[in-house]
Amino acid sequence: MLDKVYIPIQHCDPLRSILAFLASLVHIPMMQAPAFRNGKNDEARDAMIATFDALPRRAHGRKEIEKLLDKHRREWHLLAQTTSSDLIEYLQTLHLSVIDLTGEGHSQERVRYSWRDPTVFDVAQSLGKSAYISHQSAAFLHGIADNPGQPVFVNIEQSPKDKPDGELSQVGIDRAFKSKQRQSAFSYTFRTWRIIVLSGKNTGRLGVVPMKISAGGIIDVTDLERTLVDLAVRPVYGGGVGCVLEAYRRAQPRVSVHKIVTTLRRLDHMYPYHQAIGFYMERAGFDAKDCDRLRRLGMTFKFYLCHGMGTKAYDPHWRLYHPKGT
Protein backbone atom coordinates (compact mmCIF):
# COMPACT_ATOMS: atom_id res chain seq x y z
CA MET A 1 0.00 0.00 0.00
CA LEU A 2 1.13 3.57 -0.56
CA ASP A 3 1.01 6.32 2.06
CA LYS A 4 0.83 10.07 1.51
CA VAL A 5 2.87 12.29 3.76
CA TYR A 6 1.42 15.69 4.62
CA ILE A 7 2.76 18.51 6.76
CA PRO A 8 -0.06 19.65 9.08
CA ILE A 9 -1.41 23.14 8.40
CA GLN A 10 -0.92 25.64 11.17
CA HIS A 11 -3.08 28.67 10.31
CA CYS A 12 -1.16 30.91 12.67
CA ASP A 13 2.09 30.36 10.76
CA PRO A 14 2.10 31.48 7.06
CA LEU A 15 5.35 29.63 6.34
CA ARG A 16 3.95 26.38 7.66
CA SER A 17 0.84 26.89 5.55
CA ILE A 18 2.93 27.31 2.39
CA LEU A 19 5.03 24.25 3.17
CA ALA A 20 1.91 22.24 3.88
CA PHE A 21 0.40 23.19 0.55
CA LEU A 22 3.57 22.22 -1.33
CA ALA A 23 3.80 18.95 0.52
CA SER A 24 0.24 18.09 -0.37
CA LEU A 25 1.23 18.13 -4.02
CA VAL A 26 3.98 15.56 -3.52
CA HIS A 27 3.14 11.87 -3.27
CA ILE A 28 5.93 10.10 -1.43
CA PRO A 29 5.68 6.29 -1.77
CA MET A 30 6.52 4.29 1.30
CA MET A 31 7.13 0.57 0.84
CA GLN A 32 5.36 -1.54 3.39
CA ALA A 33 3.89 -4.99 3.77
CA PRO A 34 0.33 -5.64 2.64
CA ALA A 35 -2.23 -6.30 5.34
CA PHE A 36 -1.84 -9.85 6.65
CA ARG A 37 -4.52 -11.73 8.57
CA ASN A 38 -3.89 -11.96 12.31
CA GLY A 39 -0.49 -10.31 11.92
CA LYS A 40 1.08 -13.44 10.41
CA ASN A 41 3.78 -11.48 8.59
CA ASP A 42 6.66 -13.92 8.98
CA GLU A 43 4.55 -16.94 8.13
CA ALA A 44 3.17 -15.20 5.04
CA ARG A 45 6.62 -14.11 3.90
CA ASP A 46 8.01 -17.63 4.19
CA ALA A 47 5.04 -19.06 2.28
CA MET A 48 5.51 -16.56 -0.56
CA ILE A 49 9.22 -17.31 -0.86
CA ALA A 50 8.54 -21.05 -0.87
CA THR A 51 5.89 -20.67 -3.60
CA PHE A 52 8.05 -18.58 -5.92
CA ASP A 53 11.14 -20.72 -5.32
CA ALA A 54 9.14 -23.80 -6.38
CA LEU A 55 7.93 -22.31 -9.67
CA PRO A 56 9.64 -23.74 -12.77
CA ARG A 57 10.07 -20.26 -14.28
CA ARG A 58 11.84 -17.23 -12.89
CA ALA A 59 10.28 -14.51 -15.02
CA HIS A 60 6.58 -13.69 -15.01
CA GLY A 61 4.04 -11.37 -16.57
CA ARG A 62 1.60 -9.41 -14.46
CA LYS A 63 -1.27 -11.79 -15.25
CA GLU A 64 0.75 -14.65 -13.81
CA ILE A 65 1.29 -12.68 -10.60
CA GLU A 66 -2.45 -12.00 -10.43
CA LYS A 67 -3.24 -15.70 -10.85
CA LEU A 68 -0.79 -16.58 -8.09
CA LEU A 69 -2.45 -14.03 -5.81
CA ASP A 70 -5.89 -15.53 -6.46
CA LYS A 71 -4.61 -19.06 -5.91
CA HIS A 72 -2.53 -18.43 -2.78
CA ARG A 73 -4.35 -15.54 -1.06
CA ARG A 74 -5.44 -17.69 1.88
CA GLU A 75 -2.12 -19.54 2.14
CA TRP A 76 -0.29 -16.19 2.16
CA HIS A 77 -2.67 -14.83 4.83
CA LEU A 78 -3.62 -11.82 2.67
CA LEU A 79 -6.74 -9.81 3.29
CA ALA A 80 -9.40 -9.51 0.60
CA GLN A 81 -8.49 -5.91 -0.22
CA THR A 82 -4.87 -6.75 -1.08
CA THR A 83 -4.29 -6.08 -4.80
CA SER A 84 -1.68 -7.39 -7.20
CA SER A 85 0.04 -3.99 -7.05
CA ASP A 86 0.26 -4.28 -3.26
CA LEU A 87 1.71 -7.77 -3.61
CA ILE A 88 4.27 -6.75 -6.25
CA GLU A 89 5.45 -3.87 -4.06
CA TYR A 90 5.94 -6.20 -1.13
CA LEU A 91 7.66 -8.91 -3.17
CA GLN A 92 10.21 -6.31 -4.25
CA THR A 93 11.35 -6.20 -0.63
CA LEU A 94 12.09 -9.92 -0.98
CA HIS A 95 13.54 -11.29 -4.25
CA LEU A 96 11.32 -9.80 -6.99
CA SER A 97 12.68 -7.30 -9.52
CA VAL A 98 11.01 -5.38 -12.32
CA ILE A 99 12.40 -5.81 -15.84
CA ASP A 100 11.51 -3.22 -18.47
CA LEU A 101 12.03 -4.82 -21.88
CA THR A 102 12.41 -2.55 -24.89
CA GLY A 103 13.71 -3.01 -28.40
CA GLU A 104 14.80 -1.06 -31.45
CA GLY A 105 12.34 -0.29 -34.22
CA HIS A 106 9.14 -0.76 -32.19
CA SER A 107 7.34 0.70 -29.20
CA GLN A 108 5.95 -2.52 -27.73
CA GLU A 109 7.51 -2.34 -24.30
CA ARG A 110 7.03 -5.28 -21.95
CA VAL A 111 7.26 -5.39 -18.18
CA ARG A 112 8.34 -8.63 -16.57
CA TYR A 113 8.84 -9.58 -12.95
CA SER A 114 11.91 -11.67 -12.20
CA TRP A 115 12.41 -13.85 -9.14
CA ARG A 116 15.96 -14.06 -7.85
CA ASP A 117 18.29 -14.27 -10.86
CA PRO A 118 16.54 -15.38 -14.08
CA THR A 119 18.42 -16.58 -17.15
CA VAL A 120 17.92 -14.95 -20.52
CA PHE A 121 15.95 -18.08 -21.48
CA ASP A 122 13.51 -17.48 -18.61
CA VAL A 123 12.95 -13.92 -19.76
CA ALA A 124 12.64 -14.89 -23.43
CA GLN A 125 10.07 -17.57 -22.69
CA SER A 126 8.02 -15.16 -20.57
CA LEU A 127 7.23 -13.12 -23.70
CA GLY A 128 4.41 -15.47 -24.67
CA LYS A 129 2.21 -18.01 -22.92
CA SER A 130 3.15 -20.72 -25.45
CA ALA A 131 6.62 -19.42 -26.30
CA TYR A 132 9.56 -21.80 -26.56
CA ILE A 133 13.30 -21.64 -27.20
CA SER A 134 14.37 -22.69 -30.70
CA HIS A 135 17.08 -22.84 -33.39
CA GLN A 136 20.64 -21.99 -32.29
CA SER A 137 19.55 -21.36 -28.71
CA ALA A 138 17.91 -24.79 -28.57
CA ALA A 139 21.05 -26.29 -30.11
CA PHE A 140 23.10 -24.78 -27.29
CA LEU A 141 20.76 -26.20 -24.64
CA HIS A 142 21.06 -29.64 -26.27
CA GLY A 143 24.84 -29.42 -26.22
CA ILE A 144 25.32 -29.41 -30.00
CA ALA A 145 26.44 -25.77 -30.20
CA ASP A 146 29.30 -24.20 -28.27
CA ASN A 147 27.42 -21.17 -26.93
CA PRO A 148 23.98 -19.61 -27.06
CA GLY A 149 25.36 -16.84 -29.23
CA GLN A 150 23.79 -13.52 -29.83
CA PRO A 151 20.88 -13.32 -30.08
CA VAL A 152 18.60 -15.75 -28.22
CA PHE A 153 15.73 -17.10 -30.34
CA VAL A 154 12.22 -17.57 -28.94
CA ASN A 155 9.35 -18.81 -31.08
CA ILE A 156 5.76 -17.64 -30.60
CA GLU A 157 3.71 -19.51 -33.18
CA GLN A 158 1.18 -17.87 -35.48
CA SER A 159 -2.48 -18.80 -35.41
CA PRO A 160 -3.46 -21.66 -37.77
CA LYS A 161 -3.62 -20.69 -41.44
CA ASP A 162 -4.67 -22.46 -44.63
CA LYS A 163 -1.92 -23.99 -46.73
CA PRO A 164 -0.93 -21.74 -49.67
CA ASP A 165 -2.57 -22.51 -53.00
CA GLY A 166 -0.58 -23.53 -56.05
CA GLU A 167 1.86 -26.30 -56.86
CA LEU A 168 5.57 -26.26 -56.24
CA SER A 169 7.73 -25.69 -59.33
CA GLN A 170 11.42 -25.48 -60.10
CA VAL A 171 10.99 -21.90 -61.26
CA GLY A 172 9.32 -21.00 -57.98
CA ILE A 173 12.08 -22.66 -55.92
CA ASP A 174 14.83 -20.92 -57.90
CA ARG A 175 13.16 -17.55 -57.46
CA ALA A 176 12.54 -18.02 -53.72
CA PHE A 177 16.11 -19.05 -52.90
CA LYS A 178 17.85 -16.53 -55.14
CA SER A 179 17.70 -13.73 -52.54
CA LYS A 180 18.70 -13.62 -48.87
CA GLN A 181 16.41 -15.30 -46.36
CA ARG A 182 14.05 -13.01 -44.51
CA GLN A 183 14.83 -12.55 -40.84
CA SER A 184 12.81 -11.31 -37.90
CA ALA A 185 13.76 -7.81 -36.79
CA PHE A 186 11.48 -7.87 -33.75
CA SER A 187 13.58 -8.05 -30.64
CA TYR A 188 14.00 -7.05 -27.01
CA THR A 189 17.11 -6.30 -24.99
CA PHE A 190 17.80 -7.96 -21.66
CA ARG A 191 21.09 -7.01 -20.01
CA THR A 192 23.67 -7.68 -22.74
CA TRP A 193 21.41 -10.09 -24.63
CA ARG A 194 19.26 -9.49 -27.67
CA ILE A 195 16.14 -11.66 -27.71
CA ILE A 196 14.74 -12.17 -31.20
CA VAL A 197 11.07 -13.09 -31.33
CA LEU A 198 10.18 -15.44 -34.17
CA SER A 199 6.67 -15.90 -35.49
CA GLY A 200 6.86 -19.43 -36.84
CA LYS A 201 4.14 -21.37 -38.58
CA ASN A 202 1.57 -23.00 -36.35
CA THR A 203 2.68 -26.52 -35.43
CA GLY A 204 0.79 -27.02 -32.18
CA ARG A 205 4.22 -26.79 -30.49
CA LEU A 206 5.30 -29.99 -32.21
CA GLY A 207 8.38 -31.49 -30.59
CA VAL A 208 8.51 -28.95 -27.76
CA VAL A 209 9.65 -30.45 -24.45
CA PRO A 210 10.42 -29.14 -20.94
CA MET A 211 14.12 -29.08 -20.11
CA LYS A 212 15.74 -28.54 -16.73
CA ILE A 213 18.75 -26.31 -17.26
CA SER A 214 21.95 -26.18 -15.21
CA ALA A 215 21.29 -22.61 -14.05
CA GLY A 216 18.02 -23.77 -12.49
CA GLY A 217 14.44 -23.67 -13.66
CA ILE A 218 12.64 -25.44 -16.48
CA ILE A 219 12.57 -24.12 -20.05
CA ASP A 220 10.36 -25.18 -22.96
CA VAL A 221 12.60 -26.01 -25.91
CA THR A 222 12.38 -27.88 -29.20
CA ASP A 223 13.62 -31.47 -28.84
CA LEU A 224 16.81 -32.58 -30.55
CA GLU A 225 15.14 -33.80 -33.75
CA ARG A 226 12.88 -30.76 -34.17
CA THR A 227 15.90 -28.53 -33.55
CA LEU A 228 17.89 -30.20 -36.34
CA VAL A 229 14.97 -29.82 -38.75
CA ASP A 230 14.51 -26.16 -37.82
CA LEU A 231 18.22 -25.46 -38.32
CA ALA A 232 18.10 -26.96 -41.82
CA VAL A 233 15.02 -24.89 -42.66
CA ARG A 234 16.40 -21.63 -41.26
CA PRO A 235 20.22 -21.89 -41.17
CA VAL A 236 20.40 -18.11 -40.74
CA TYR A 237 19.01 -18.67 -37.21
CA GLY A 238 21.62 -21.32 -36.57
CA GLY A 239 24.79 -19.36 -37.25
CA GLY A 240 24.99 -20.35 -40.93
CA VAL A 241 25.46 -23.65 -42.77
CA GLY A 242 28.86 -24.33 -41.17
CA CYS A 243 27.41 -24.16 -37.65
CA VAL A 244 24.41 -26.24 -38.70
CA LEU A 245 26.68 -28.94 -40.13
CA GLU A 246 28.65 -29.00 -36.86
CA ALA A 247 25.40 -29.37 -34.92
CA TYR A 248 24.50 -32.42 -37.04
CA ARG A 249 27.95 -33.91 -36.36
CA ARG A 250 27.54 -33.53 -32.62
CA ALA A 251 23.97 -34.81 -32.62
CA GLN A 252 24.71 -37.90 -34.73
CA PRO A 253 25.47 -40.35 -31.87
CA ARG A 254 22.18 -39.74 -30.06
CA VAL A 255 19.60 -38.54 -32.56
CA SER A 256 16.70 -40.64 -33.88
CA VAL A 257 16.58 -40.53 -37.68
CA HIS A 258 13.12 -42.06 -37.56
CA LYS A 259 11.99 -39.15 -35.40
CA ILE A 260 13.60 -36.64 -37.77
CA VAL A 261 11.60 -38.07 -40.67
CA THR A 262 8.40 -38.20 -38.64
CA THR A 263 8.87 -34.61 -37.45
CA LEU A 264 9.60 -33.37 -40.95
CA ARG A 265 6.48 -35.02 -42.34
CA ARG A 266 4.29 -33.60 -39.60
CA LEU A 267 5.69 -30.10 -40.09
CA ASP A 268 4.60 -30.38 -43.72
CA HIS A 269 6.84 -27.67 -45.16
CA MET A 270 6.24 -26.46 -48.69
CA TYR A 271 9.82 -27.00 -49.87
CA PRO A 272 11.79 -30.30 -50.02
CA TYR A 273 13.93 -29.68 -46.97
CA HIS A 274 14.58 -33.40 -46.65
CA GLN A 275 17.23 -32.97 -49.36
CA ALA A 276 19.05 -30.40 -47.22
CA ILE A 277 18.70 -32.58 -44.11
CA GLY A 278 19.99 -35.64 -45.97
CA PHE A 279 22.95 -33.61 -47.24
CA TYR A 280 23.82 -32.47 -43.71
CA MET A 281 23.48 -36.01 -42.39
CA GLU A 282 25.74 -37.47 -45.07
CA ARG A 283 28.42 -34.80 -44.52
CA ALA A 284 28.14 -35.29 -40.75
CA GLY A 285 28.93 -39.00 -40.98
CA PHE A 286 25.50 -40.58 -40.52
CA ASP A 287 25.08 -44.19 -41.62
CA ALA A 288 24.33 -44.54 -45.34
CA LYS A 289 21.11 -46.44 -44.59
CA ASP A 290 19.88 -43.55 -42.47
CA CYS A 291 20.68 -41.09 -45.24
CA ASP A 292 18.77 -43.24 -47.72
CA ARG A 293 15.64 -42.82 -45.61
CA LEU A 294 15.70 -39.12 -46.50
CA ARG A 295 16.53 -39.78 -50.15
CA ARG A 296 13.52 -42.07 -50.47
CA LEU A 297 11.22 -39.13 -49.66
CA GLY A 298 11.71 -38.00 -53.26
CA MET A 299 14.11 -36.00 -55.39
CA THR A 300 11.72 -34.29 -57.81
CA PHE A 301 13.33 -30.85 -57.73
CA LYS A 302 16.77 -29.33 -57.54
CA PHE A 303 16.99 -27.63 -54.16
CA TYR A 304 19.19 -25.22 -52.16
CA LEU A 305 20.97 -25.58 -48.84
CA CYS A 306 20.38 -21.90 -48.05
CA HIS A 307 19.18 -18.65 -49.55
CA GLY A 308 21.22 -16.09 -51.46
CA MET A 309 24.35 -18.14 -52.08
CA GLY A 310 27.27 -16.56 -53.87
CA THR A 311 29.73 -19.13 -55.25
CA LYS A 312 27.96 -22.47 -55.11
CA ALA A 313 28.52 -26.13 -55.93
CA TYR A 314 26.07 -28.86 -56.87
CA ASP A 315 25.65 -32.28 -55.27
CA PRO A 316 23.92 -34.59 -57.77
CA HIS A 317 23.22 -37.27 -55.11
CA TRP A 318 20.94 -34.84 -53.28
CA ARG A 319 20.13 -32.64 -56.25
CA LEU A 320 21.24 -29.79 -54.03
CA TYR A 321 23.07 -26.52 -54.51
CA HIS A 322 25.30 -25.62 -51.56
CA PRO A 323 27.99 -23.04 -50.77
CA LYS A 324 31.27 -24.09 -52.34
CA GLY A 325 33.50 -25.72 -49.76
CA THR A 326 30.70 -26.98 -47.51
C-alpha positions as CSV (number, residue, x, y, z in Angstrom):
1,M,0.0,0.0,0.0
2,L,1.1,3.6,-0.6
3,D,1.0,6.3,2.1
4,K,0.8,10.1,1.5
5,V,2.9,12.3,3.8
6,Y,1.4,15.7,4.6
7,I,2.8,18.5,6.8
8,P,-0.1,19.6,9.1
9,I,-1.4,23.1,8.4
10,Q,-0.9,25.6,11.2
11,H,-3.1,28.7,10.3
12,C,-1.2,30.9,12.7
13,D,2.1,30.4,10.8
14,P,2.1,31.5,7.1
15,L,5.3,29.6,6.3
16,R,3.9,26.4,7.7
17,S,0.8,26.9,5.5
18,I,2.9,27.3,2.4
19,L,5.0,24.3,3.2
20,A,1.9,22.2,3.9
21,F,0.4,23.2,0.6
22,L,3.6,22.2,-1.3
23,A,3.8,18.9,0.5
24,S,0.2,18.1,-0.4
25,L,1.2,18.1,-4.0
26,V,4.0,15.6,-3.5
27,H,3.1,11.9,-3.3
28,I,5.9,10.1,-1.4
29,P,5.7,6.3,-1.8
30,M,6.5,4.3,1.3
31,M,7.1,0.6,0.8
32,Q,5.4,-1.5,3.4
33,A,3.9,-5.0,3.8
34,P,0.3,-5.6,2.6
35,A,-2.2,-6.3,5.3
36,F,-1.8,-9.9,6.7
37,R,-4.5,-11.7,8.6
38,N,-3.9,-12.0,12.3
39,G,-0.5,-10.3,11.9
40,K,1.1,-13.4,10.4
41,N,3.8,-11.5,8.6
42,D,6.7,-13.9,9.0
43,E,4.6,-16.9,8.1
44,A,3.2,-15.2,5.0
45,R,6.6,-14.1,3.9
46,D,8.0,-17.6,4.2
47,A,5.0,-19.1,2.3
48,M,5.5,-16.6,-0.6
49,I,9.2,-17.3,-0.9
50,A,8.5,-21.1,-0.9
51,T,5.9,-20.7,-3.6
52,F,8.1,-18.6,-5.9
53,D,11.1,-20.7,-5.3
54,A,9.1,-23.8,-6.4
55,L,7.9,-22.3,-9.7
56,P,9.6,-23.7,-12.8
57,R,10.1,-20.3,-14.3
58,R,11.8,-17.2,-12.9
59,A,10.3,-14.5,-15.0
60,H,6.6,-13.7,-15.0
61,G,4.0,-11.4,-16.6
62,R,1.6,-9.4,-14.5
63,K,-1.3,-11.8,-15.3
64,E,0.7,-14.7,-13.8
65,I,1.3,-12.7,-10.6
66,E,-2.5,-12.0,-10.4
67,K,-3.2,-15.7,-10.8
68,L,-0.8,-16.6,-8.1
69,L,-2.4,-14.0,-5.8
70,D,-5.9,-15.5,-6.5
71,K,-4.6,-19.1,-5.9
72,H,-2.5,-18.4,-2.8
73,R,-4.3,-15.5,-1.1
74,R,-5.4,-17.7,1.9
75,E,-2.1,-19.5,2.1
76,W,-0.3,-16.2,2.2
77,H,-2.7,-14.8,4.8
78,L,-3.6,-11.8,2.7
79,L,-6.7,-9.8,3.3
80,A,-9.4,-9.5,0.6
81,Q,-8.5,-5.9,-0.2
82,T,-4.9,-6.7,-1.1
83,T,-4.3,-6.1,-4.8
84,S,-1.7,-7.4,-7.2
85,S,0.0,-4.0,-7.0
86,D,0.3,-4.3,-3.3
87,L,1.7,-7.8,-3.6
88,I,4.3,-6.7,-6.3
89,E,5.4,-3.9,-4.1
90,Y,5.9,-6.2,-1.1
91,L,7.7,-8.9,-3.2
92,Q,10.2,-6.3,-4.3
93,T,11.4,-6.2,-0.6
94,L,12.1,-9.9,-1.0
95,H,13.5,-11.3,-4.3
96,L,11.3,-9.8,-7.0
97,S,12.7,-7.3,-9.5
98,V,11.0,-5.4,-12.3
99,I,12.4,-5.8,-15.8
100,D,11.5,-3.2,-18.5
101,L,12.0,-4.8,-21.9
102,T,12.4,-2.6,-24.9
103,G,13.7,-3.0,-28.4
104,E,14.8,-1.1,-31.4
105,G,12.3,-0.3,-34.2
106,H,9.1,-0.8,-32.2
107,S,7.3,0.7,-29.2
108,Q,6.0,-2.5,-27.7
109,E,7.5,-2.3,-24.3
110,R,7.0,-5.3,-22.0
111,V,7.3,-5.4,-18.2
112,R,8.3,-8.6,-16.6
113,Y,8.8,-9.6,-13.0
114,S,11.9,-11.7,-12.2
115,W,12.4,-13.9,-9.1
116,R,16.0,-14.1,-7.8
117,D,18.3,-14.3,-10.9
118,P,16.5,-15.4,-14.1
119,T,18.4,-16.6,-17.1
120,V,17.9,-15.0,-20.5
121,F,16.0,-18.1,-21.5
122,D,13.5,-17.5,-18.6
123,V,13.0,-13.9,-19.8
124,A,12.6,-14.9,-23.4
125,Q,10.1,-17.6,-22.7
126,S,8.0,-15.2,-20.6
127,L,7.2,-13.1,-23.7
128,G,4.4,-15.5,-24.7
129,K,2.2,-18.0,-22.9
130,S,3.1,-20.7,-25.4
131,A,6.6,-19.4,-26.3
132,Y,9.6,-21.8,-26.6
133,I,13.3,-21.6,-27.2
134,S,14.4,-22.7,-30.7
135,H,17.1,-22.8,-33.4
136,Q,20.6,-22.0,-32.3
137,S,19.5,-21.4,-28.7
138,A,17.9,-24.8,-28.6
139,A,21.0,-26.3,-30.1
140,F,23.1,-24.8,-27.3
141,L,20.8,-26.2,-24.6
142,H,21.1,-29.6,-26.3
143,G,24.8,-29.4,-26.2
144,I,25.3,-29.4,-30.0
145,A,26.4,-25.8,-30.2
146,D,29.3,-24.2,-28.3
147,N,27.4,-21.2,-26.9
148,P,24.0,-19.6,-27.1
149,G,25.4,-16.8,-29.2
150,Q,23.8,-13.5,-29.8
151,P,20.9,-13.3,-30.1
152,V,18.6,-15.7,-28.2
153,F,15.7,-17.1,-30.3
154,V,12.2,-17.6,-28.9
155,N,9.3,-18.8,-31.1
156,I,5.8,-17.6,-30.6
157,E,3.7,-19.5,-33.2
158,Q,1.2,-17.9,-35.5
159,S,-2.5,-18.8,-35.4
160,P,-3.5,-21.7,-37.8
161,K,-3.6,-20.7,-41.4
162,D,-4.7,-22.5,-44.6
163,K,-1.9,-24.0,-46.7
164,P,-0.9,-21.7,-49.7
165,D,-2.6,-22.5,-53.0
166,G,-0.6,-23.5,-56.0
167,E,1.9,-26.3,-56.9
168,L,5.6,-26.3,-56.2
169,S,7.7,-25.7,-59.3
170,Q,11.4,-25.5,-60.1
171,V,11.0,-21.9,-61.3
172,G,9.3,-21.0,-58.0
173,I,12.1,-22.7,-55.9
174,D,14.8,-20.9,-57.9
175,R,13.2,-17.5,-57.5
176,A,12.5,-18.0,-53.7
177,F,16.1,-19.1,-52.9
178,K,17.8,-16.5,-55.1
179,S,17.7,-13.7,-52.5
180,K,18.7,-13.6,-48.9
181,Q,16.4,-15.3,-46.4
182,R,14.1,-13.0,-44.5
183,Q,14.8,-12.6,-40.8
184,S,12.8,-11.3,-37.9
185,A,13.8,-7.8,-36.8
186,F,11.5,-7.9,-33.8
187,S,13.6,-8.0,-30.6
188,Y,14.0,-7.0,-27.0
189,T,17.1,-6.3,-25.0
190,F,17.8,-8.0,-21.7
191,R,21.1,-7.0,-20.0
192,T,23.7,-7.7,-22.7
193,W,21.4,-10.1,-24.6
194,R,19.3,-9.5,-27.7
195,I,16.1,-11.7,-27.7
196,I,14.7,-12.2,-31.2
197,V,11.1,-13.1,-31.3
198,L,10.2,-15.4,-34.2
199,S,6.7,-15.9,-35.5
200,G,6.9,-19.4,-36.8
201,K,4.1,-21.4,-38.6
202,N,1.6,-23.0,-36.3
203,T,2.7,-26.5,-35.4
204,G,0.8,-27.0,-32.2
205,R,4.2,-26.8,-30.5
206,L,5.3,-30.0,-32.2
207,G,8.4,-31.5,-30.6
208,V,8.5,-28.9,-27.8
209,V,9.6,-30.5,-24.4
210,P,10.4,-29.1,-20.9
211,M,14.1,-29.1,-20.1
212,K,15.7,-28.5,-16.7
213,I,18.8,-26.3,-17.3
214,S,21.9,-26.2,-15.2
215,A,21.3,-22.6,-14.0
216,G,18.0,-23.8,-12.5
217,G,14.4,-23.7,-13.7
218,I,12.6,-25.4,-16.5
219,I,12.6,-24.1,-20.0
220,D,10.4,-25.2,-23.0
221,V,12.6,-26.0,-25.9
222,T,12.4,-27.9,-29.2
223,D,13.6,-31.5,-28.8
224,L,16.8,-32.6,-30.6
225,E,15.1,-33.8,-33.7
226,R,12.9,-30.8,-34.2
227,T,15.9,-28.5,-33.5
228,L,17.9,-30.2,-36.3
229,V,15.0,-29.8,-38.7
230,D,14.5,-26.2,-37.8
231,L,18.2,-25.5,-38.3
232,A,18.1,-27.0,-41.8
233,V,15.0,-24.9,-42.7
234,R,16.4,-21.6,-41.3
235,P,20.2,-21.9,-41.2
236,V,20.4,-18.1,-40.7
237,Y,19.0,-18.7,-37.2
238,G,21.6,-21.3,-36.6
239,G,24.8,-19.4,-37.3
240,G,25.0,-20.4,-40.9
241,V,25.5,-23.7,-42.8
242,G,28.9,-24.3,-41.2
243,C,27.4,-24.2,-37.7
244,V,24.4,-26.2,-38.7
245,L,26.7,-28.9,-40.1
246,E,28.7,-29.0,-36.9
247,A,25.4,-29.4,-34.9
248,Y,24.5,-32.4,-37.0
249,R,27.9,-33.9,-36.4
250,R,27.5,-33.5,-32.6
251,A,24.0,-34.8,-32.6
252,Q,24.7,-37.9,-34.7
253,P,25.5,-40.4,-31.9
254,R,22.2,-39.7,-30.1
255,V,19.6,-38.5,-32.6
256,S,16.7,-40.6,-33.9
257,V,16.6,-40.5,-37.7
258,H,13.1,-42.1,-37.6
259,K,12.0,-39.1,-35.4
260,I,13.6,-36.6,-37.8
261,V,11.6,-38.1,-40.7
262,T,8.4,-38.2,-38.6
263,T,8.9,-34.6,-37.4
264,L,9.6,-33.4,-41.0
265,R,6.5,-35.0,-42.3
266,R,4.3,-33.6,-39.6
267,L,5.7,-30.1,-40.1
268,D,4.6,-30.4,-43.7
269,H,6.8,-27.7,-45.2
270,M,6.2,-26.5,-48.7
271,Y,9.8,-27.0,-49.9
272,P,11.8,-30.3,-50.0
273,Y,13.9,-29.7,-47.0
274,H,14.6,-33.4,-46.6
275,Q,17.2,-33.0,-49.4
276,A,19.0,-30.4,-47.2
277,I,18.7,-32.6,-44.1
278,G,20.0,-35.6,-46.0
279,F,23.0,-33.6,-47.2
280,Y,23.8,-32.5,-43.7
281,M,23.5,-36.0,-42.4
282,E,25.7,-37.5,-45.1
283,R,28.4,-34.8,-44.5
284,A,28.1,-35.3,-40.8
285,G,28.9,-39.0,-41.0
286,F,25.5,-40.6,-40.5
287,D,25.1,-44.2,-41.6
288,A,24.3,-44.5,-45.3
289,K,21.1,-46.4,-44.6
290,D,19.9,-43.6,-42.5
291,C,20.7,-41.1,-45.2
292,D,18.8,-43.2,-47.7
293,R,15.6,-42.8,-45.6
294,L,15.7,-39.1,-46.5
295,R,16.5,-39.8,-50.2
296,R,13.5,-42.1,-50.5
297,L,11.2,-39.1,-49.7
298,G,11.7,-38.0,-53.3
299,M,14.1,-36.0,-55.4
300,T,11.7,-34.3,-57.8
301,F,13.3,-30.9,-57.7
302,K,16.8,-29.3,-57.5
303,F,17.0,-27.6,-54.2
304,Y,19.2,-25.2,-52.2
305,L,21.0,-25.6,-48.8
306,C,20.4,-21.9,-48.0
307,H,19.2,-18.6,-49.6
308,G,21.2,-16.1,-51.5
309,M,24.3,-18.1,-52.1
310,G,27.3,-16.6,-53.9
311,T,29.7,-19.1,-55.3
312,K,28.0,-22.5,-55.1
313,A,28.5,-26.1,-55.9
314,Y,26.1,-28.9,-56.9
315,D,25.7,-32.3,-55.3
316,P,23.9,-34.6,-57.8
317,H,23.2,-37.3,-55.1
318,W,20.9,-34.8,-53.3
319,R,20.1,-32.6,-56.3
320,L,21.2,-29.8,-54.0
321,Y,23.1,-26.5,-54.5
322,H,25.3,-25.6,-51.6
323,P,28.0,-23.0,-50.8
324,K,31.3,-24.1,-52.3
325,G,33.5,-25.7,-49.8
326,T,30.7,-27.0,-47.5
